[in-house]
Amino acid sequence: MVNEIRKRLYRIIVPLPNSPLKDLNSYVIKGEDRNLIIDTGFNRSVCYEAMQKGLVELGIDLNKTDFMLTHMHADHTGLVSRLASETSRIFFSRIDSQVFDEDNSWQPLIDFAEINGFPADELQKALNSHPGFKYSPEKVPKFHLIDDGDVIECGGYRLQCVATPGHTQGHICLYEKDKKIFFSGDHVLFDITPHIESWAYTTNSLADYMASLDKVYNLPVDLVLPGHRNFLGNLKGRIDELKAHHRERADEVMEVLGSEPLNAYEIAAGMTWDIDCETWEDFPIAQKWFATGEAIAHLRYLEGEGRITRNTKQKIITFRAIRN
């Protein structure tokens, strides 16, 4: 499905079957000499077919097309090596590009999940069901690395790169100052809340995310184009809602903790989740993984605020609330 948003600016809706996200918004800017595609969908045949159909409808020549990937997740990067031509430039965050290094592996995440209480006998199953493991690019393309403040121009659009760490450490939004358009990737979503997770205690993802929300709060914006679902114009209002949501989630973690030490997996099991399952045991394994990662992000945030302590002197790390 293709929508025209503005002159030379279009959206291709790419289905993401069996994902709570439902679909991806891939944005296409048609230029005189070069085109630009922002985000691509999973490396799956259903995504590839939807992209190809949309690009044919728009008359896009992939030999004259560049790509910009807002962040590393497979629903945004998965198809890029199948769609890009030999002449395509692939703009990508210098920070997130490190995930695609040849010596990078999933083992540190597996080990981290285990010390945070994720059942050891379910770890391999969790990995095998992870969309990032299953649907990433089939080969690592050559990236044109970008940083905060860099500018990408196409079709009369002048897109300034805005580093917004949180959803991923290298997440980048695009801001068109003159047209007051903000391509928000997964930094700001309207129908759903961006997933914030941590898989290392060296990173305080939620604190980074809150700071990144503040960073873009006062941008003059008339239109926000997110990576998923519907788009609206009220950037400030949505940021206020997102910050309130995460403060409420942090308070919920404190309630789940109570007075007993618990590990992150146990805390995730006690939190409320917007998923159609009666009990934690009914959760799909991939959703347990994401829930645990989100719980860790909130725990790390609370630790940074001095509201909880972390006990690392045992095989499984636990947390305890600090009560005044």
C-alpha positions, 0 to 999 in steps of 0.5 A: 500500500502506497500513500502520498504524503507531500510532494515527492514524499511517499509511504509504503506500508510494509506488513510485519506478520506475527509481530505486535508492530503489525507493519513498517512505514517505509518512506520514499523521496523521489528526486530528479537524479537520485531517490531516497528510501528511509527504512526497509522492513524485515528480510522476509519474502512478504516484506520484499514483495510489498516493497517491490510492489510499492516501488514499481507503483512509484516508478523507482529505479533502484539503480538511482536510489539511496537508503537511510536506516534510522537504526539497527533493528531488523524491521528497519534494516532487513531488506537493505542488502536485497534492495540496494544496487551497486551504486546505492549509498546506505546512510547508517548510524556510526554507532549502530553499524557496530552491531554488524561487525563480523566479530559481533555475536549474540552470546553476550546478550545470551549470557546477560539474559541468563544472569538476569534470571532468564531460564537457561533452558529457554535461552536458545529458543528465545534466540531462535525466535528473535526477529533480529536473529531471523530477519536481519540483512542476508549480507552486511552492506557497505555503509555510508556512516553518519553522525549527529548533525550530518545532512542528507539531501534528496528531491528538495528535502534537506534532512538533518540527522538528529542522534536520539539514543535510547531505542538503540544507542545509535538511533537517528531521526531526520529533521526537515527544518524548512518543511517542519517534517520530523522522521522519528523512526522508533523514537516517537510513535503514536499508537504504541510506545517505543520499546526501550530495553537494556542488555548491558549495565554500562548503558542506561537506555531509558535515561538516554531515551528521556534525554533524547525526547527532551532534545527534540521537544522544542523542534518546530514540527508540523508533521511527525512521520514515525516508523510504525502505525499512524502519524500526527503533528503534535510532537510535544504532546506525544513526548509528554505522554511518553515521558509520563508513561515511563515514569509510571512504568518505573513506579510499577517496577518499584511496586513489583519489587516490594520489600524482597530482592528479585531478578529482572525476569521475575520483575518482568513477570510481575509487570503489566503488559499489553499482550493477549495472554492470561498469564506470564507462562502463556507469553510467547518466548520472544515477548518474554525476552523483550519484556525482560529487556524492558524491565532491565532498562527501567531497573537501570534507570531506577538504579541511576536515580538511587531508588534501588540497589543491584546485588552482583555477588551471586550467580543471578543478579537481584535488585532491592528497593531502597526505602526511605 
